């Protein structure tokens, strides 16, 4: 299928890209990896009059871990994250990136593009939600930092303004005892997940769970936090009873839809199973 007609401009800087977006008055799209955008254009789901190519911008593909947190540039490829050596709970980003599509998609697709696309099934979006990331943007007025939990409005819809560009994600520091795990189930390798779960846990000096973060994918209009499940786990020693109770709670907190791939009931049951798996692996890693 042919693309709709559009103008093309290659940006040489972030400021130039943002200015082009502003000048287009909301009728432009940023082009990086293009793995989601070009498919949407081919099906006429979006018809921008201008594509602003940011693929070759320098400085937006760095991965930098420090005591102040983890900075990941918006143009970081999924494959780069998959191969990265990240400490502690941040390593779950590598695990989630390895689950994205097939290798050609991971080689081209970018973290910023995945977040901006706002697909509730996107693995890295689910992991970023569990890790409580902040989305760093640039705009004509200077930009802002948006907690990832406040970014998504609905499938493929965010609070980003028309002339606002994601330049990276910041992940807050975690205790040395923090660990995480990502689980999903797909019909075939490379397919979108029927459901996914990312669990992040921290223990205190006595070995009790001091903090738990559980994010769910593919079972709502946006990535979801399983708040009740988190509260049930916190204060426990991570025993089987606490994990089972958290899994039951997580399954009850989501509202999946039925489609040709799975019923809502199956997806809800799947959340419970995946939550148990993710929590047990995360807790074992941090023991």
C-alpha positions in Angstrom: 0.0 0.0 0.0 1.3 3.5 -0.9 2.0 6.2 1.6 -0.1 9.3 1.6 1.7 12.4 0.3 4.0 14.2 2.7 6.9 16.6 2.9 10.2 15.4 4.3 12.8 17.3 6.4 15.9 16.1 8.1 16.6 17.9 11.4 20.2 18.7 12.3 19.4 19.5 15.9 16.8 19.0 18.6 15.9 22.7 18.4 15.4 22.4 14.6 13.2 19.4 15.0 11.0 21.2 17.6 10.8 24.3 15.5 9.6 22.2 12.5 7.0 20.6 14.6 5.8 24.0 15.9 5.7 25.4 12.3 3.6 22.5 11.1 0.8 23.4 13.6 0.2 19.8 14.8 0.3 18.2 11.3 3.9 16.8 11.5 5.4 13.6 12.9 8.9 12.8 14.1 10.6 9.9 12.2 13.2 7.9 14.0 13.1 4.1 13.7 9.8 4.3 11.9 8.7 0.8 13.0 5.3 2.0 14.2 4.8 5.3 12.3 5.4 3.9 8.8 3.0 1.0 9.3 0.3 3.4 10.6 0.9 5.7 7.5 0.6 2.8 5.1 -2.8 1.9 6.5 -3.8 5.6 6.5 -4.3 5.6 10.2 -2.2 8.8 10.4 -1.6 11.2 7.5 1.0 13.8 8.5 1.8 16.5 6.0 5.4 16.6 7.2 7.9 14.0 8.5 10.8 15.4 10.5 13.6 12.9 10.4 15.6 12.9 13.7 17.3 9.5 13.1 20.8 11.0 12.8 20.7 13.5 15.7 23.8 13.1 17.9 23.7 12.6 21.6 20.2 11.1 21.9 21.4 7.4 22.0 23.4 7.4 25.2 22.8 5.0 28.1 24.4 6.4 31.3 24.0 4.9 34.7 25.2 6.7 37.8 24.3 7.2 41.5 21.8 9.9 40.4 19.9 7.5 38.2 19.8 6.0 34.7 19.6 8.2 31.6 18.5 6.6 28.3 18.4 8.7 25.2 15.3 8.7 23.0 17.1 7.3 20.0 18.5 4.3 21.9 17.6 1.2 19.8 15.8 -1.7 21.4 18.7 -3.9 20.3 21.2 -1.6 22.1 19.1 -1.9 25.3 18.9 -5.6 24.9 22.7 -5.8 24.8 23.4 -3.3 27.5 24.9 -4.2 30.9 22.7 -2.5 33.4 23.0 -3.0 37.2 20.3 -4.1 39.6 16.6 -3.6 38.8 17.5 -1.5 35.7 18.5 -4.8 34.0 14.8 -5.5 33.5 15.0 -3.0 30.6 17.3 -5.4 28.8 15.0 -8.3 29.5 12.0 -6.3 28.2 13.8 -5.1 25.1 14.7 -8.6 24.1 10.9 -9.4 23.9 10.2 -6.6 21.4 9.1 -8.0 18.0 11.8 -9.6 15.9 15.5 -8.6 15.5 15.0 -6.3 12.5 12.4 -4.3 14.5 14.7 -4.2 17.6 17.6 -2.9 15.4 15.6 0.0 14.0 13.0 0.7 16.7 13.8 3.4 19.4 12.9 3.8 23.0 11.5 7.3 22.5 9.4 6.1 19.6 8.0 3.3 21.6 7.0 5.6 24.4 5.5 8.2 22.1 3.5 5.6 20.2 1.8 4.7 23.5 0.9 1.2 22.7 -0.3 -0.4 26.0 1.3 -3.7 24.8 4.7 -2.2 24.3 7.2 -4.1 26.5 9.5 -1.2 27.3 6.6 1.1 28.2 5.4 -1.5 30.8 9.0 -1.8 32.2 9.3 2.0 32.3 6.0 2.2 34.3 7.2 -0.3 36.9 10.5 1.5 37.2 8.7 4.8 37.7 10.6 6.6 34.9 10.2 10.2 33.9 10.0 11.2 30.2 12.2 14.1 29.4 11.0 16.4 26.6 12.0 19.5 24.6 9.5 22.1 23.3 9.6 25.7 22.2 9.1 26.7 25.8 12.0 24.6 27.0 10.4 21.2 27.8 9.5 19.3 30.9 9.8 16.0 32.8 6.7 13.9 32.8 6.2 10.9 35.2 5.5 8.0 32.8 2.4 7.2 34.7 1.0 10.6 33.8 2.0 10.4 30.1 -0.6 8.1 28.6 -4.3 9.0 28.0 -5.5 6.1 25.9 -4.1 3.7 23.3 -1.8 5.7 21.0 -2.6 8.9 22.9 -0.4 10.9 25.2 -0.3 14.3 26.9 2.5 15.4 24.6 1.9 18.7 22.8 2.1 19.0 19.1 5.6 20.6 19.2 6.9 18.5 22.1 9.6 16.0 21.5 10.8 13.2 23.8 14.6 13.4 24.2 15.1 10.7 26.8 13.9 8.8 29.8 15.3 9.1 33.4 15.0 6.2 35.8 15.4 7.0 39.5 18.1 5.3 41.5 17.3 2.1 43.4 18.6 0.4 46.5 21.3 -2.2 46.0 18.7 -4.8 47.1 16.3 -3.9 44.3 15.6 -6.5 41.6 13.1 -6.9 38.8 11.7 -9.4 36.3 9.6 -9.1 33.1 7.1 -11.8 32.0 4.8 -12.0 29.0 2.9 -14.5 26.9 2.5 -14.3 23.1 0.9 -16.6 20.6 4.0 -16.7 18.5 7.5 -15.3 18.9 7.5 -11.6 18.0 3.7 -11.2 18.4 2.1 -8.6 20.6 1.7 -9.9 24.1 -1.7 -11.2 25.3 -0.6 -9.9 28.7 2.7 -8.8 30.3 3.9 -8.0 33.8 6.9 -6.2 35.1 7.7 -6.5 38.8 10.2 -4.4 40.8 10.9 -5.2 44.4 13.2 -3.9 47.1 14.0 -5.4 50.5 15.0 -3.7 53.8 17.8 -4.7 56.2 15.6 -7.4 57.7 14.8 -9.0 54.4 11.2 -7.7 54.2 9.8 -6.2 51.0 10.0 -2.4 51.6 8.8 -1.4 48.1 7.0 -3.2 45.3 6.0 -1.9 41.9 4.0 -4.0 39.5 3.0 -2.9 36.0 0.6 -4.7 33.6 0.6 -4.5 29.8 -2.0 -5.4 27.2 -4.9 -5.5 29.7 -6.1 -2.0 29.6 -6.2 1.2 27.6 -2.8 2.2 29.0 -0.1 0.4 31.0 -1.5 -0.2 34.5 -0.1 -0.2 38.0 -1.4 -2.9 40.2 -1.6 -0.7 43.3 -3.4 -3.2 45.6 -1.1 -6.0 44.7 1.9 -3.8 45.6 0.4 -2.9 49.0 -0.2 -6.6 49.7 3.4 -7.5 49.0 5.0 -4.6 50.9 5.8 -5.5 54.5 5.9 -9.2 53.8 9.0 -11.4 53.5 8.0 -12.4 49.9 6.6 -15.8 50.9 4.4 -17.8 48.7 1.3 -16.6 50.5 2.1 -13.0 49.9 3.0 -13.6 46.2 -0.2 -15.5 45.6 -2.3 -12.8 47.2 -0.6 -10.1 45.1 -1.2 -12.2 42.0 -4.9 -12.5 42.7 -5.1 -8.8 43.4 -3.3 -7.9 40.2 -5.7 -10.0 38.2 -8.6 -8.2 39.7 -7.2 -4.7 39.1 -7.1 -5.0 35.3 -9.9 -4.6 32.8 -8.9 -6.4 29.6 -11.0 -6.6 26.5 -11.9 -9.8 24.6 -10.8 -10.1 21.0 -10.0 -12.7 18.4 -6.8 -13.7 20.3 -8.1 -14.1 23.8 -11.1 -13.5 26.1 -11.0 -11.0 28.9 -11.3 -13.8 31.4 -8.2 -15.6 29.9 -6.2 -12.4 30.0 -7.1 -11.7 33.6 -6.1 -15.2 34.6 -2.9 -14.8 32.6 -2.1 -11.7 34.6 -2.3 -13.7 37.8 0.1 -16.4 36.5 2.6 -13.9 35.0 2.6 -11.8 38.2 3.5 -14.8 40.3 6.3 -15.7 37.9 7.7 -12.2 37.8 7.5 -11.7 41.5 9.2 -15.0 42.3 12.0 -14.3 39.9 12.5 -10.8 41.2 12.4 -11.8 44.8 14.8 -14.7 44.2 17.2 -12.4 42.5 17.2 -9.9 45.3 17.4 -12.4 48.2 
